[in-house]
Amino acid sequence: MPFKIKETILGFAIAIIFVFFVVFGIKAFYKEPKYEDYCTRGTLIDVVYSKGYYAEPYPMRTKEPNGNTCMKAVKEYDTFRKNCAAKKADVVYEYDENGCQSAKECTFCQQDYEKSRNIYFRNVFIISGIIGIIVIIIGAVFGITSVSAGLFGGGVLTIIYGTMNYWSELADWARFIILGITLAVLIYLGYKGFAVFGFGKKGANKDKGKR
């Protein structure tokens, strides 16, 4: 197998294994919030207040096709629902003996869970970004071409991993800035940065020596 192909395979393998190493390292030492830590598993929750707006009631809140049986229950439920929405809360509900949806209490467990997850993925985004940038720099100055390319690729993929996890929570302007910075850095390193940092220089000299 030609030496360049071996270098390429080794660099690719290092990049992939490095990303998995970082991902499972974060999962091992920084646990993701679990739903059951906030809301009891199996509890019926009507998400009334989500991302700052009131969700309109469903046309009918009953298990049965005939809604007349539940008309009173539906009115009571929607009144309770609006009160929960005013508190920016959701509704824990159950079904009564007639199959009508009956409100039990207002709850903030869903919001608390989502808020905790958002903080978690924001922190993962920051951690991945820091690790990725450090590894990209190390890869850029590392002497052996295959290892430097692998570390560089692993750093980029690590940043992508952290960004994708938090992407949906980022504002459009934040996405624009992140993509702009990333694009600028990659173009700079591709056009000029490798030569400035000595990317693969030692590895290339060794190759020349062998030839």
C-alpha positions in Angstrom: 0.0 0.0 0.0 1.5 3.4 -1.0 2.7 5.5 1.9 0.3 8.4 1.1 -2.7 6.2 1.2 -1.6 4.9 4.6 -1.2 8.5 5.8 -4.7 9.3 4.6 -6.3 6.3 6.3 -4.4 7.0 9.5 -5.4 10.7 9.5 -9.1 9.8 8.9 -9.0 7.2 11.6 -7.5 9.6 14.1 -10.2 12.3 13.3 -13.1 9.9 13.7 -11.8 8.2 16.9 -10.9 11.6 18.4 -14.5 12.8 18.0 -15.9 9.7 19.6 -13.3 10.0 22.4 -14.5 13.6 23.1 -18.3 12.8 22.8 -18.2 9.8 25.1 -15.8 11.6 27.5 -18.4 14.4 27.8 -21.2 11.9 28.3 -19.2 10.0 31.0 -18.2 13.0 33.1 -21.0 15.5 32.3 -24.4 13.8 32.4 -27.3 15.0 30.2 -30.5 15.8 32.2 -33.1 13.1 32.3 -36.8 13.7 31.8 -37.8 11.7 34.8 -35.6 13.9 37.1 -38.1 16.7 36.4 -41.4 15.1 35.3 -42.7 11.8 36.6 -42.5 9.2 33.8 -46.0 8.4 32.4 -47.6 11.6 33.6 -50.0 13.2 31.1 -48.8 16.7 30.4 -50.5 19.2 28.1 -47.9 21.6 26.9 -49.8 24.9 27.2 -47.1 27.4 27.4 -44.2 26.8 25.1 -41.4 29.2 24.1 -43.4 32.2 25.3 -46.8 31.7 23.6 -50.1 30.3 24.6 -51.1 27.2 22.8 -54.8 27.3 21.8 -57.1 24.6 23.1 -57.8 21.5 21.1 -61.3 21.4 19.5 -62.4 18.6 21.7 -60.8 17.0 24.8 -62.3 13.5 25.1 -61.5 9.9 24.3 -65.0 9.2 23.1 -66.4 10.2 19.6 -69.5 11.7 21.3 -68.3 15.0 22.8 -71.6 16.0 24.5 -70.7 14.0 27.6 -67.6 16.0 28.1 -68.9 19.5 27.2 -68.9 20.6 30.9 -65.6 19.0 31.6 -64.0 20.6 28.5 -65.1 24.1 29.5 -63.7 23.6 33.0 -60.5 22.2 31.6 -60.0 25.1 29.2 -60.6 27.6 32.0 -58.0 25.8 34.1 -55.7 25.7 31.1 -55.9 29.5 30.6 -55.1 30.0 34.3 -52.0 27.8 33.9 -51.0 29.7 30.8 -51.2 33.0 32.7 -48.7 31.5 35.1 -46.6 30.3 32.1 -47.2 26.8 33.2 -48.4 23.5 31.6 -51.2 21.3 32.7 -51.0 17.8 34.3 -54.2 16.0 33.4 -56.0 12.7 33.6 -59.1 11.1 32.2 -62.2 10.7 34.4 -64.6 7.8 34.4 -66.5 9.3 31.4 -63.3 9.5 29.3 -63.2 13.3 29.7 -59.9 15.1 30.1 -59.7 16.5 33.6 -57.0 19.0 34.8 -55.1 18.1 38.0 -52.6 20.9 38.5 -50.3 23.4 36.8 -46.7 22.3 36.4 -43.4 23.8 35.4 -41.6 20.4 35.1 -41.5 20.4 31.3 -40.1 24.0 31.2 -37.5 23.1 33.9 -36.4 20.0 31.9 -36.1 21.9 28.6 -34.3 24.8 30.3 -31.8 22.3 31.9 -31.3 20.6 28.6 -30.6 23.9 26.8 -28.0 24.8 29.5 -26.5 21.4 29.1 -26.2 21.6 25.3 -24.9 25.2 25.6 -22.2 24.0 27.9 -21.4 21.1 25.5 -21.2 23.6 22.7 -18.7 25.7 24.7 -16.6 22.7 25.8 -16.5 21.1 22.3 -15.6 24.5 20.8 -12.7 25.0 23.2 -11.4 21.4 22.7 -11.8 21.7 19.0 -9.9 24.9 18.7 -7.1 23.7 20.9 -6.8 20.5 18.8 -6.9 22.3 15.5 -4.0 24.5 16.7 -2.1 21.4 17.9 -2.8 19.7 14.6 -1.6 22.7 12.6 1.8 22.8 14.4 2.3 19.0 14.7 5.2 17.7 12.6 3.8 14.3 11.4 1.5 14.9 8.4 -1.0 12.0 9.1 -1.3 12.8 12.8 -1.6 16.6 12.2 -4.3 16.0 9.6 -6.1 13.6 11.9 -6.0 16.1 14.8 -7.1 18.9 12.6 -10.0 17.0 11.2 -11.0 15.7 14.6 -10.9 19.3 16.0 -13.2 20.5 13.2 -15.6 17.6 13.6 -15.7 18.2 17.4 -16.7 21.8 16.9 -19.4 20.7 14.4 -20.7 18.1 17.0 -21.1 20.8 19.7 -22.6 23.3 17.3 -25.2 20.9 15.9 -26.4 20.0 19.4 -27.0 23.6 20.2 -27.9 24.8 16.7 -31.7 25.0 17.2 -31.3 27.2 20.2 -29.0 29.7 18.5 -30.4 33.0 17.1 -29.9 33.5 13.4 -27.3 36.2 14.0 -25.3 33.8 16.2 -25.5 31.1 13.5 -24.3 33.7 10.9 -21.3 34.8 13.1 -20.3 31.2 14.0 -20.5 30.1 10.3 -18.6 33.2 9.2 -15.8 32.7 11.7 -15.5 29.0 10.9 -15.4 29.7 7.2 -12.8 32.4 7.6 -10.5 30.3 9.7 -10.8 27.3 7.4 -10.1 29.4 4.3 -7.1 31.1 6.1 -5.6 27.8 7.2 -6.3 26.3 3.7 -4.8 29.2 1.9 -2.0 30.3 4.1 -2.2 29.0 7.7 -0.7 25.5 7.1 2.5 27.1 5.7 2.6 29.6 8.6 2.2 27.0 11.3 4.4 24.4 9.5 1.6 21.9 8.9 3.2 18.6 8.0 6.6 20.1 7.4 8.6 17.6 9.4 6.6 14.7 8.0 7.2 16.0 4.4 11.0 16.3 5.1 11.0 12.7 6.4 9.2 11.5 3.2 11.8 13.3 1.1 14.6 11.7 3.1 13.2 8.2 2.6 13.0 8.8 -1.2 
